[in-house]
Amino acid sequence: MDLDLDVNFYWTMADTVSALISAGAAVAVMSAEKIYRRLKPATDR
């Protein structure tokens, strides 16, 4: 039973970490796009 519990805990942690990384990447991309759009008009002038 302990082994099953440990394996499930490990996979739950892995899923959580993957989800956090995905969310972080999505937020980073959105922020980068926002910053890029803000900087682009300045470089066009």
C-alpha contacts under 8 A as a table, 3 or more apart, distances in Angstrom:
res1	aa1	res2	aa2	distance
1	M	4	D	5.25
1	M	5	L	6.22
2	D	5	L	5.04
2	D	6	D	6.15
3	L	6	D	5.10
3	L	7	V	6.18
4	D	7	V	5.15
4	D	8	N	6.09
5	L	8	N	5.19
5	L	9	F	6.02
6	D	9	F	5.02
6	D	10	Y	6.07
7	V	10	Y	5.04
7	V	11	W	6.26
8	N	11	W	5.20
8	N	12	T	6.02
9	F	12	T	5.04
9	F	13	M	6.11
10	Y	13	M	5.12
10	Y	14	A	6.15
11	W	14	A	4.86
11	W	15	D	6.05
12	T	15	D	5.13
12	T	16	T	6.12
13	M	16	T	5.01
13	M	17	V	6.07
14	A	17	V	5.15
14	A	18	S	6.05
15	D	18	S	5.07
15	D	19	A	6.08
16	T	19	A	5.10
16	T	20	L	6.14
17	V	20	L	5.04
17	V	21	I	6.11
18	S	21	I	5.12
18	S	22	S	6.09
19	A	22	S	5.07
19	A	23	A	6.07
20	L	23	A	5.09
20	L	24	G	5.96
21	I	24	G	4.98
21	I	25	A	6.03
22	S	25	A	5.11
22	S	26	A	6.16
23	A	26	A	5.09
23	A	27	V	6.18
24	G	27	V	5.16
24	G	28	A	6.05
25	A	28	A	4.98
25	A	29	V	6.11
26	A	29	V	5.17
26	A	30	M	6.20
27	V	30	M	5.10
27	V	31	S	6.06
28	A	31	S	5.08
28	A	32	A	6.00
29	V	32	A	4.99
29	V	33	E	6.14
30	M	33	E	5.14
30	M	34	K	6.21
31	S	34	K	5.04
31	S	35	I	6.14
32	A	35	I	5.11
32	A	36	Y	5.91
33	E	36	Y	4.94
33	E	37	R	6.05
34	K	37	R	5.25
34	K	38	R	6.23
35	I	38	R	5.02
35	I	39	L	6.14
36	Y	39	L	5.13
36	Y	40	K	5.88
37	R	40	K	5.20
37	R	41	P	7.24
38	R	41	P	6.63
38	R	42	A	7.65
39	L	42	A	5.40
39	L	43	T	6.59
40	K	43	T	5.24
40	K	44	D	6.26
41	P	44	D	5.02
41	P	45	R	6.48
42	A	45	R	5.60
